[in-house]
Amino acid sequence: MTVLSPTGGLRARRRPSGPVSAHRAAVDRARRRRLLIWVADHTLALALVAAFAGPLLFILLTSLMTDQQSMSSQLWPQHWQWSNYAEVFRRAPMLTWIANTVVYAVAATLAMLLSSVPVAYALARFRFRGRNAAFLAVVTMMMLPPQVLVIPMYIMWARLGLTGSIWPLVIPSLFGDAFSIFLLRQFLLTIPEEYLDAARMDGCGEVRVLFRVVLPMMRPAIAAVALFQFFSAWNDYYGPLIYTGETPAHWTLAVGLASFKSAQAVEWNLTMAATVVAMAPVIIVFFFAQKAFIEGVTLTGVKG
């Protein structure tokens, strides 16, 4: 091949020599091979990411569509309707639902920690007659469906005059949560007894040992069970529906979102916008606390 030289004449363009060209081709083949191997090794992970992220992306995009486009087969918004979110707050008392849900989730989480940590510590570290039977009872309670207790519990709370509020959902957490007790007890078994004996030799009672020595070491496990309880309370629909279904002022997001969906069944863009509003807080909380959550889940249940 010839090109025009700076002096005006023609000269031949030099092609890469044989070894250099072969080296580049080998490098390209190696890169393609590594890419294919990476895709093959992570095929399952990529499929799971698509399976979980796909619906979330669909909800987000639908929430930004117009009413007409949300009923069509189009997947990408033609006009980004950010005003849908303001419309959701205008049509429904979202702030009231969010406030009720925050109160329910935070109060239930704090009550669970206040009651479950001492019970788990006693089951893990105290030696007393019937300890194994008590732990077996805790494990058995994990297998008991909550629907079994609905009728007697509702009758009890109705006689106490607490139905129509979220307190029948919070007060039971003061008596411990079986799943949280189980996880915390399993984590406590991994803490060496020497730490506790050293604190006792320094004159600490069991209460001071718990607060000064054990609790700082239990932070990952406490974070894990706290997030489990918080997410469970935030997404709870069955309990708030039973106790607050006839009192809209005490509805949580789950109950309110179901009623909003029924009222706005045709306007899927607004329904999806309300769904994003309900999901956003728990997603934000998880991203900020995911390190402690994953660490706590990894460290619990490693010793029987």
N, C-alpha and C positions, 0 to 999 in steps of 0.2 A: 504494500500500500504506500502511496506517495502523498506528501503534503507540501505546501508552499513554504519554503525556507524564508528567514528574515531578509535575505539578500535578493529575493525574488525568484530564485531557482527552485527546482523541485528536488526533493530528497526523500529517501525512503524512511518510513517510521519504523523504528526498531520494535520488534515484538519481544515480549518476555522470553527469556531463555527457557529451555526445556526443564531444567531442575526447579527454577523458581515457579513456573506455571504448575508443575506437578505438586509442589509444596502447598501452593494456595488451594489447589483443588482438594488436597488431602485435609487441609485445615477446614475447608467448607464442609466436607463430608463428615469430619469429626464433630463439628458443631451441630449439624443436622442429626447425627446419631445421638449426641447427648440430649438434644431437645426431644427426640422421639422417646428416648429412655425415660426422661423426666416425666413426659406425658403419660407413658405407660405405668410408671411407678405411682403416679398421683391420679390415675383415672378415677378411682373410687372417691378420693377426696374432692376432686373437681365435680364429680356427679352429685355428691352430697351438698357442696356449696351451691350448685345450680338449683338443687331441689329446695334448699332452705331460703336462698336469696331470691329465687324467682318469684314466689308469692309476695314477698315483701316489696320487691320492685314493682310488681303489678299493682299492689295496693297504693303505693306512693304515686305512680303515674296516673292511675285512675282518679286519685284525689285531686289532681291538678287539671282534669279535663272539664269541658263543658257538659251540661246535662245531656245534650244530644249525642255528643261523641262517646260518653261513657256507656251508652246503650249500643254502640256500633262495634264492629270488629277491629277497629283501629287500636293499636297498642301504644302509640306515641302521641302525646298531646299536641294538637295543632296550635292552641293558644293556652299559655300557662295561666290557669285560673287560681292564683294565690288567694283571691278573695273568698274561695270556698271555705277556708279555715275561719275567717271572720264570720262568714254566714253560719257556720256550725255553732259558734258561741252566741250568735244572735238568736238562733231558733231554739236552742236547748240550754238549760242551766249547767253548762259544762263545768264552770268554776265550782259550783256547789257539789257536783258529783266528784270532782277531783279532790276537793277538801275532805269530803266524807271518806273517800278511799285512802287518802294519806293518813287521816286519823285512825282508821281501821288498821291499815298495814303497820304503821309505826307502833301503835299501842299494842297490837297483838304480838309484834316482834319483841318489844321490850318485856312484855309480860311472860312470853315464852322463855326468854333468856333468864329472867329473874327466878323462874321456877325450875327450869330444866337443868341449869348448871349445878346447883347444889345436889340435886337428885343424882345426876351422873357422877359427881365426885364421890358421893356416898357409895354408890354401887361399884365404883372402880377401886376405891381405896380403903373403905371401912370393912372390917371383918365382923360380921354379925350373923346370927342364926336366921336363916331364911333369905339370905342375900340372893342366892341363885333363883329361888322361887320368885322373888320380887323382880329380878331381871327377866325371868320367863314371862311374868305378867305384863311387863312393859313390851316385850316382843309380841305377845299375843294381841295387845291393844293395837299394834300396827296392822293387824289383819282384820280388824273389826270395821266393816263399812259404816261410814257416818250416817247413812240412810236408816240404819237400824235404830238409832237413838233419836231420830227426828221427832217422833210423836211425843214420847215422854219428856224430852227436853223442851219442846215447844209448850207443852202444858205447864211445866215448871216455870218457865220464863213468863208465860201469860199470867199465872197466879201472882208472880212478883211484880207485874206491871211494867216489864221491860221490853215487851214486844213493840215493834215499830221503831226501834233504834238499833244501833250497831253494837250495843253493849252485850247482848247475848252471844255475839261473835268474839268479843274481846275477853270477857271474864273467864271462859273455859281455858284460855291460854295461861292463866295464873296457876292452873293445876298441872302444868307440864305438857309437853308434846312427846309422844312415844318415839317418833322417828328422830327428833333432836336429841333426846336422852340417849338413844342407842348410839348415834354418831359421836356424841361428846364422850360417852363412856368408853367407846373404842379408842378414841384419841388419848384419853387419860391413861389408858393402860400402856401407852408407849412412852410415858414420861418416867424416867428412872426414879425409883423410890429413894435413892440417896439424896436427891435434892430436897425432898420433903423431910427426911430424917435430919438433915443438916439444919433446916429451919426450926424443927422441933427442939433440937439440942440448943439452939440459940434462944429458946424460951417462947417461941411462937405457938399459939394455940391453933386449933384446926381452922378457925375462921381466918386468922391472919395468914396461915399457910395457903389457904385458898385464894385470898385476895392479893397477897404479896408475891407468892411464888407460882401458883398454878395458873391463875388468870393471865398473867403476861405470856406464859408459854402456850396458852390455849387460843391465842388470837386468831390463827388460821381456821381452827375448827369453829370458833364462835362466829367468825365472818361467814363461813359456809352455811351453818344452820340459820343464821340471821337472814341471809339472802334467800334461802329456801322458804323460810316463813314469810318474808316480805313479798316474794313473788307469788306465793300461794294465796296470801290475803289479797294482793292487788288483783289477781285474776279470778278470785272466788266469785262465782255467780249463784251457786246453789244456796249457800247460807244467807247472803243478803236478800235473795229473792224470798226466802221463807220468812225472815223476820222483819224486813222493811218493804216488802212488796206493796203494802197498802199505804205507805207513807212516802210519797215522792221526795219530800224534803230530806230524807235520810238515805236516798238511793246512792249506791256506789257506781263507779264507772261501768262495771260489767252489766248491772241491771239497767242503768240509764242508756247504755249503748244499745242494748237489746230493744228497749222501747223506742229509741231514736230510729233504729233500723226499721221497725214496724211502721213508724209514722212516715218515714222517707223511703219507702220501699222502691219507688221508681227512680229517685234521684241517687244513683249509686255513687256519684262523685262526692256528694255530701256524706254519705254513709262511710265511704273510704276515708274521707278527711277526718271524721270523728274517730275512726279506727286508728289512724296514725296518731291522733292526739292521745288516745288511750295507751298506745304502745310506746310512745317516745320516752316517758319517764323511766320505765323499767329497763329499756335498752341503754339509756344514759347511765343509770345506776350500775348496770352490769359491766359496762365498759370501764367505769371508774374503779370498780371493785373486783374485776375479773382475776387479777393476780392473787389476791387473798382467797377468793372463792376457789380457784383451781388448786391452790396449795392446800386449802383445808380439805377439799374432797379427796385429794391424793393421799394425805396423811391419815385420814380417818379409816377405820376398818382394816388396819394392817395387823392387828393382833386380837386374838379371841380370848 
